[in-house]
Amino acid sequence: MSEEITPCDGGAVCAAPEKAEWTKPQFRAVRGEDAYTVRVFMPGVSKETVTVSVENDIITVEGTRMDKPAESWKPVFTELGRADYRLRLELAADADGGRVKAAVADGVLILTVPVAEAAKPRNIAVK
């Protein structure tokens, strides 16, 4: 995945600073007959706050949590951290990254990555 490059002190080149707090969400990936299905668990995100991109056979998922507590609220205990989500997954060799579909509901993002037609099994007629 390419990152924005910026000049540093002394003329060296370095990567642009990353966001300080990211949480890697839990996910489950299963290969079906025609597609991979990846479920990414991101409590607190909605359709409007999730981005999915594919570049150089890497899927990047970022999600911003919308369930931020009020400034005056001081929790005694929190089960989940407050950081936003980021997940990067490398596509399998037989996956078609150009046809990825995504849907989110109830804090679960479902990615469907079709298997490339050339990688699917096919029957050969014997003559």
Beta strands, then each sheet from edge to edge (+ up, - down):
strand 1: 5-7
strand 2: 13-15
strand 3: 22-23
strand 4: 26-31
strand 5: 35-41
strand 6: 50-55
strand 7: 58-63
strand 8: 84-90
strand 9: 101-105
strand 10: 108-114
sheet 1: 1+ 2-
sheet 2: 3+ 8+ 7- 6+
sheet 3: 4+ 5- 10+ 9-
end
